[in-house]
């Protein structure tokens, strides 16, 4: 099963800007629609890890550049990760 990671919209927007590629180009390359990529860019969104990795590759950055604590989100359930330390 493909794990989920949380994309951080502001990080995604910054990485997209740095890539000098259009949102439409990136969306087409990774196999999603431009409105889907736009939604990802506007907020925190849970997506399949394979989509997040494809997105990072298309933008020429790492998964950590677009996702929030990717490894923590995969290894620890959301309700546990949200608890204060």
Secondary structure by P-SEA (a helix, b strand, c coil): cbbbbbbcaaaaaaaaaaacccaaaaaaaacccaaaaaaaaaccccccaaaaaaaaaaacccccccccaaaaaaacccccccccc
